[in-house]
Amino acid sequence: MEPRDTDWYANLLWIDRRKCVLLAHADTLFTILAADVRKADLAPLAPFVVGAIKAELRSERLPTDTFGDLDASGVQIARTASRTVLGYMNEVARSCEYRIAEAGGLRWCDIAQINRDLRRELHLSRQPPGHFVPIDLVRSRARP
């Protein structure tokens, strides 16, 4: 499967002995950390993914259709198509682990603040201007 800019990537993490899901949009690197996820939340996976994306868009005061029509029936599980996004997600996972540990664990950390911070980090790009901030990219694409 060829990577597409519209793809979303998901990674299951274990942080503080709890399941967490890290989601990232391939083109903008809009990132979502869902913490303390239970197996029942993920079965089926599609409604969880769509719901998490829409909830985080609302938390940023963005329209829920910013990434187009998010249809749970269109969610497919496949192998990672972009090593670049996979590398980014590995870095973010480590960052989240450190932030949560620094706060004293999942029970004491502010996941909403971690999500906001992740979306406001500066990233290097091969295309001009050579850097970007995920939330700025997403806001520039949001429909008024």
Buried (B, 14 or more C-beta within 10 A) or exposed (E): EEBEEEBBBBBEBEBBEBBBBBBBBBBBBBBBBBBEBEEEBBEEBBEBBBBBBBEBBEEBEBEBEBBEEBEEEEBEEEEBBBEEBBEBBEEBBEBBBEBBEEBEEBEEBEBEEBBBBBBEBEEEEEEEEEEBBBBEBBBEBBEE
